[in-house]
Amino acid sequence: MSAGAPNLRGQLHASNFLPEEALANWVRPLIAEFIGPFALVFLGAGSIMTTAGWGLDGPGQIVAVALAHGLAIGLMIAAAGHISGGVYNPAISVGLWLAGKFDTLKTVAYIVAQLAGAVVAALFLRYIFPGDLADDLNLATPTIAKEGAALIIGRGRGLVTETILTFFLMYVVYGTAVDKRGPGLIASLAIGLTISMDILMAGPLTGAAMNPARAFGPALVSGFWDDQWIYWVGPIVGASAAAILFSWVMTPKEEG
């Protein structure tokens, strides 16, 4: 094989332009934290738009949507969890900050990258699904009170639902990926399945966002902001409660 490609890599490698410390601590993690939510919105919200375009409804649609979201996050964690931690969720970022795993600057930087990834993915969906299909981006925006929703449960119940769903998500994240005693080798699988499980239960109720970025990206691009606050307050409260429980109670003090 030619030595051209390795030589080109050596000449253009990012370490030639930025210090390795900056790459390791900031550039690579923030790129990973951009790509993860990008995949979640592009594939998760995109699956809603695709199945709606096919006219698929009922159990078939919810299974497809649950798998798309769960696989997107699970595989992105497997791909880059060793680089950034595979957080991909502002609510999880806040929970890890409360548990003392992240400092404030890192938490803010991660949240900005996560929101940016979600917005750019929604912009691509708007481009890929032209004309009337682009309106289906509204369908991919979680909301409690959307007209014509399969089941409207009200904002109070919706808030509680999103809180509990994200509690489960953070509980699994902490137990498999953060706690060193946990089964770290299956963390990506466990986290992805938790997202799918939550959507199978609550997708028709709230959209089962569990992630402010998942709600924010499509909302910003579609201009559909109904109930947006629920998808920030509920997930942040749920993730924070689970992180505090695991860090302050479930984990021995000397291992925290």
C-alpha positions as CSV (number, residue, x, y, z in Angstrom):
1,M,0.0,0.0,0.0
2,S,1.1,3.6,-0.7
3,A,2.5,5.6,2.2
4,G,0.6,8.6,0.9
5,A,-2.4,8.3,3.1
6,P,-0.5,7.9,6.4
7,N,1.7,10.8,5.4
8,L,-1.4,13.0,4.7
9,R,-2.8,12.0,8.1
10,G,0.4,13.0,9.8
11,Q,0.4,16.4,8.0
12,L,-3.2,17.3,8.6
13,H,-3.8,15.7,12.0
14,A,-5.5,18.1,14.4
15,S,-2.6,17.9,16.9
16,N,-0.5,19.9,14.4
17,F,-2.8,22.8,14.9
18,L,-4.1,22.5,18.4
19,P,-2.4,21.4,21.7
20,E,-3.2,17.8,22.6
21,E,-4.6,19.0,26.0
22,A,-7.2,21.2,24.2
23,L,-8.1,18.4,21.8
24,A,-8.5,15.8,24.6
25,N,-10.4,18.0,27.1
26,W,-12.5,20.2,24.8
27,V,-12.4,19.7,21.0
28,R,-13.0,15.9,20.8
29,P,-15.6,15.8,23.6
30,L,-17.6,18.7,22.3
31,I,-17.6,17.2,18.8
32,A,-18.9,14.0,20.2
33,E,-21.5,15.8,22.3
34,F,-22.7,17.6,19.1
35,I,-22.9,14.4,17.0
36,G,-24.8,12.4,19.7
37,P,-27.9,14.7,19.8
38,F,-27.6,15.2,16.1
39,A,-28.1,11.5,15.6
40,L,-30.9,11.4,18.1
41,V,-32.9,14.1,16.4
42,F,-32.0,13.2,12.8
43,L,-32.8,9.5,13.3
44,G,-35.4,9.7,16.1
45,A,-37.4,12.7,14.9
46,G,-36.8,11.6,11.3
47,S,-38.4,8.2,12.1
48,I,-41.5,10.0,13.2
49,M,-41.6,12.0,9.9
50,T,-40.9,8.9,7.8
51,T,-43.5,6.7,9.4
52,A,-46.0,9.6,9.2
53,G,-45.2,9.9,5.5
54,W,-45.9,6.2,5.0
55,G,-49.2,6.5,6.8
56,L,-48.0,4.1,9.5
57,D,-49.8,4.5,12.8
58,G,-50.5,2.7,16.0
59,P,-48.3,0.0,17.4
60,G,-46.1,-0.3,14.3
61,Q,-45.2,3.4,14.4
62,I,-44.4,3.5,18.2
63,V,-42.1,0.4,17.9
64,A,-40.2,1.9,14.9
65,V,-39.9,5.3,16.7
66,A,-38.8,3.7,20.0
67,L,-36.1,1.6,18.2
68,A,-34.9,4.5,16.2
69,H,-34.3,6.7,19.3
70,G,-32.9,3.9,21.4
71,L,-30.5,2.7,18.7
72,A,-29.4,6.2,17.9
73,I,-28.3,6.9,21.5
74,G,-27.0,3.4,22.3
75,L,-24.8,3.3,19.2
76,M,-23.5,6.9,19.6
77,I,-22.5,6.0,23.2
78,A,-20.7,2.9,22.0
79,A,-18.9,5.0,19.3
80,A,-17.8,7.9,21.4
81,G,-18.7,7.3,25.1
82,H,-15.0,6.9,25.8
83,I,-14.3,10.3,24.4
84,S,-16.9,12.5,26.0
85,G,-18.8,10.2,28.3
86,G,-21.6,9.9,25.8
87,V,-23.9,12.3,27.7
88,Y,-25.9,13.8,24.8
89,N,-28.6,15.3,27.0
90,P,-28.6,18.6,28.9
91,A,-30.7,17.1,31.7
92,I,-28.1,14.3,32.2
93,S,-25.4,17.0,32.1
94,V,-27.0,18.9,34.9
95,G,-27.5,15.7,36.9
96,L,-23.8,14.8,36.5
97,W,-22.9,18.4,37.6
98,L,-25.0,18.0,40.7
99,A,-23.3,14.7,41.4
100,G,-19.9,16.4,41.2
101,K,-18.9,14.6,38.1
102,F,-18.7,17.7,35.9
103,D,-17.5,21.2,36.7
104,T,-19.7,24.2,35.7
105,L,-17.8,25.2,32.6
106,K,-17.8,21.7,31.2
107,T,-21.5,21.4,31.9
108,V,-22.3,24.6,30.1
109,A,-20.1,23.7,27.1
110,Y,-21.7,20.2,26.8
111,I,-25.2,21.7,26.9
112,V,-24.4,24.2,24.2
113,A,-22.9,21.5,22.0
114,Q,-25.9,19.2,22.6
115,L,-28.4,21.9,21.7
116,A,-26.4,22.9,18.6
117,G,-26.4,19.3,17.4
118,A,-30.1,18.9,17.8
119,V,-30.8,22.2,15.9
120,V,-28.6,21.3,13.0
121,A,-30.2,17.9,12.7
122,A,-33.6,19.5,12.6
123,L,-32.5,21.8,9.9
124,F,-31.3,18.8,7.8
125,L,-34.7,17.2,8.4
126,R,-36.4,20.4,7.2
127,Y,-34.3,20.2,4.1
128,I,-34.6,16.5,3.4
129,F,-38.4,16.4,3.8
130,P,-39.6,19.0,1.3
131,G,-43.0,20.6,0.9
132,D,-45.8,19.3,3.0
133,L,-43.6,16.6,4.5
134,A,-41.6,19.3,6.2
135,D,-44.7,20.1,8.2
136,D,-44.3,16.7,9.8
137,L,-41.4,18.2,11.8
138,N,-44.2,19.5,14.0
139,L,-45.2,15.9,14.6
140,A,-41.7,15.2,15.7
141,T,-41.8,18.0,18.3
142,P,-42.9,16.6,21.6
143,T,-45.9,18.3,23.1
144,I,-48.6,17.6,25.7
145,A,-51.4,19.5,24.1
146,K,-51.0,19.0,20.4
147,E,-54.2,19.0,18.5
148,G,-55.1,15.6,17.3
149,A,-52.6,13.8,19.6
150,A,-53.4,10.2,20.3
151,L,-53.8,10.9,24.0
152,I,-53.7,14.3,25.7
153,I,-53.0,13.8,29.4
154,G,-52.6,17.4,30.5
155,R,-49.6,19.4,31.5
156,G,-49.4,18.4,35.1
157,R,-49.5,14.7,34.3
158,G,-47.2,15.2,31.3
159,L,-44.6,16.9,33.6
160,V,-44.7,14.1,36.0
161,T,-44.4,11.5,33.2
162,E,-41.3,13.2,31.7
163,T,-39.8,13.5,35.2
164,I,-40.2,9.8,35.9
165,L,-39.0,8.7,32.4
166,T,-35.8,10.7,32.8
167,F,-35.3,9.5,36.3
168,F,-35.2,5.9,34.9
169,L,-32.8,7.1,32.2
170,M,-30.4,8.8,34.6
171,Y,-30.7,5.9,37.0
172,V,-29.5,3.5,34.3
173,V,-26.8,5.9,33.0
174,Y,-25.4,6.3,36.5
175,G,-25.6,2.6,37.3
176,T,-24.0,1.3,34.1
177,A,-21.8,4.1,32.8
178,V,-20.8,6.3,35.8
179,D,-20.6,3.9,38.8
180,K,-17.4,2.0,38.4
181,R,-19.0,-1.0,40.1
182,G,-21.6,-1.2,37.3
183,P,-21.6,-3.3,34.1
184,G,-19.9,-0.7,32.0
185,L,-19.4,-3.0,29.0
186,I,-23.2,-3.0,28.4
187,A,-23.8,0.6,29.3
188,S,-24.6,1.7,25.7
189,L,-27.1,-1.2,25.3
190,A,-28.7,-0.6,28.6
191,I,-29.1,3.1,28.0
192,G,-30.5,2.7,24.5
193,L,-33.0,0.1,25.7
194,T,-34.1,2.4,28.5
195,I,-34.9,5.1,26.0
196,S,-36.8,2.6,23.8
197,M,-38.7,1.3,26.9
198,D,-39.7,4.8,27.9
199,I,-40.9,5.7,24.5
200,L,-43.0,2.5,24.2
201,M,-44.8,3.5,27.3
202,A,-45.1,7.3,27.0
203,G,-44.5,8.1,23.4
204,P,-48.2,8.6,22.7
205,L,-48.6,10.5,26.0
206,T,-45.9,13.2,25.9
207,G,-43.5,12.2,23.1
208,A,-41.2,10.8,25.7
209,A,-38.4,13.3,25.0
210,M,-36.4,12.8,28.2
211,N,-34.0,15.3,26.7
212,P,-34.3,19.1,26.4
213,A,-32.2,19.0,23.2
214,R,-34.5,16.5,21.6
215,A,-37.4,18.9,22.2
216,F,-35.5,22.1,21.5
217,G,-34.0,21.3,18.1
218,P,-37.3,20.5,16.3
219,A,-39.1,23.3,18.2
220,L,-36.7,25.9,17.1
221,V,-36.7,24.9,13.4
222,S,-40.5,24.3,13.2
223,G,-41.5,27.2,15.4
224,F,-43.8,24.9,17.4
225,W,-43.1,25.8,21.1
226,D,-46.1,24.5,22.8
227,D,-45.3,23.0,26.2
228,Q,-41.5,23.4,25.7
229,W,-41.0,24.2,29.3
230,I,-42.2,20.7,30.3
231,Y,-39.3,19.1,28.3
232,W,-36.8,21.2,30.3
233,V,-38.2,21.1,33.8
234,G,-39.3,17.4,33.8
235,P,-36.1,15.9,32.5
236,I,-33.8,18.1,34.6
237,V,-35.8,17.3,37.8
238,G,-35.9,13.6,37.0
239,A,-32.2,13.4,36.0
240,S,-31.1,15.4,39.0
241,A,-33.1,13.3,41.5
242,A,-31.6,10.1,40.1
243,A,-28.1,11.4,40.1
244,I,-28.4,12.7,43.7
245,L,-29.9,9.3,44.8
246,F,-27.1,7.3,43.2
247,S,-24.3,9.6,44.2
248,W,-25.4,10.4,47.8
249,V,-27.1,7.1,48.7
250,M,-26.4,4.2,46.4
251,T,-22.7,4.8,46.1
252,P,-20.4,4.3,49.1
253,K,-19.0,7.6,50.3
254,E,-15.4,6.6,49.7
255,E,-16.2,5.7,46.1
256,G,-18.2,8.8,45.2
